[in-house]
Amino acid sequence: MEDILNKQFDQLQKAIDGIMDLKAKGQSSEEARTSATLMFVALKHANREVKQKIKAGRDKLHLEKNKVDLSRLQLQNLLYEVSHLKKEIIRCQKFKSRDTHLELLSEGDYADRLPNLPAAKEDMSSHKKHLHRLECELRLRKDLDKQYSALLNSKQELLQDNLSQTQRYISFAPALRTLLGATQPLHDALQLSLDVEWKLSAVVKYLPKPLYILFINLQSIQRISDDHTFASEVVGYESEAQMQDLLKEKRSASLQRLKAEDEMDESSKSTLDKALLPHPLHIRITIGAAGSNQLILLIRYFELIKCAAVWAQMNLAGNNGGDTNFVHNILRHLYANDLGNEIPIPGMQYELQNSNISAEECLAHLEAKDFGKPYCWLQGMCSIPTVNSSMVYNHELNLNKNTREIIARISSRWNSWLKLSQQIRGLMYKDVDLYTLKENIYPAGLSCSLVQWTVITLEEFHAQNSDVLKISSDDKGVTYSIYRAVIVRGSAKMECFIRVPSNYPLEIPLWILNVHWNGCHTSQNNSAIKMMEFWTNSLQPTQLEDNERILYAQLFRTIYSFDIFLETEGSIQSTIEYNKEKPYISAFAKRSRARPYKYFKKGSVYAFKQ
């Protein structure tokens, strides 16, 4: 068809060219036009045939497309059926009957409980046998459910009976109170205390929940303790607790006003005082026997910050208690990283921000009013959940064990600090005889004299040159008390700078020694002084015998080391000022020329050695 069309186009082109030539020569082109017009008829006929063939091709193509689409649809249906069958196969493979989770009777119990039912026949399949057994167990469980319903009904009847009996006994209460009041003079005459428990419970029931839990645990510990060195009581009046409940809504309204208003400093302080009022009832814990030095802990609960705070006091017996500032160090260093410098209640900072109060203001207010600090261990005793500075959540559940452990730790620290403060007081006021102390291992050879023990500043202590300051611990929150002791023997003088840490007995007192004799000798310029400091500071509480005191033991180590230093150093001087008085084998040993500071005793033989 393409060739025919091309041939007709060429003939038409030639006819048109002939017409153009005739017109150019001026001749008549009518016949040529007629023949050219007839060529258009043939071209139209060829065009119609082309369109018919194109239409037939399109129809054939459409039929083939329909066949392909039908085949593809059938393929998709088959693939879907295959996928569905595979899923069904997997589901069938994973199928498990719900009775597999049931706890069925064993074969023996099955035969005992259902003896009248015939056993499964041998010709039954395993599936039918299993269905038969499930039907039997279903009947058995229905019977048990009926028995349970009957027992439940009887229980309800007993509860109703108990309730009616309780109401009957409660109706006797007014008559019993009247009888108790009428016989009160007889109780007083016979010195009976039948209403003590009733009065106690009347006050305790007004305690806030955390303090109530703490008091119940303290009472249980107090009852089972053998000694009488621990006591707890509720301090406050029942009427004040009732008034506290009535004013609770009023204080919450004041907090809302505080959040909306920005007042002057004085007015904000007064509002803070009202907002941080403790509960009228608080707990008083006394550690120590009656008639001796006692540690008193006052535990209060604050509704605004939802935690408890503790304040420590001393009850001195006589005038021999020593320094009283250490009582707060006992609580601050009871547990590591628990200094009471934050409010350990989850989310409390956001609640305080809503009230325009910062946590620092609350802590400063508690300390200024002698309410103490909110330690994490105290919240654990009160069953209050806490979050410490390391974002570790803790909620103590074993309250009795935890409370006993904390009370025992406080008692141990209290006794240690009380002994240490008494030692310091005895040395400052010279109330002790060094010759008669138990820590004096060699009384006959005490040649030095302690002439002074005074308090100095921390700057004076750090002004000394010693290697022990470079290796001493620098724990967070630890404070120090600094003392200066002067020991003399003849023309020689030794200055002792003692640093007592606030976390004692976790850390023992540290000594720095300066000897003034033929110059100034320190650990920086004299290895003998460095070894003397090491010998004094190496003493540990575990090395002490029973009833020995750490500060006295360190003092005697220092004194005897000073004596040996003078006697060994004087032996190499041109003028011998100090003769050998201490029993030692050799004045110097090894290349380090170590001095015989160490005292040992074996049987009746005693001496000093390196």
Beta strands, then each sheet from edge to edge (+ up, - down):
strand 1: 230-235
strand 2: 282-287
strand 3: 294-302
strand 4: 307-315
strand 5: 386-387
strand 6: 393-394
strand 7: 449-456
strand 8: 480-489
strand 9: 492-501
strand 10: 510-516
strand 11: 520-521
strand 12: 598-602
strand 13: 605-609
sheet 1: 1+ 2- 3+ 4-
sheet 2: 5+ 6-
sheet 3: 7+ 8- 9+ 10- 11+
sheet 4: 12+ 13-
end
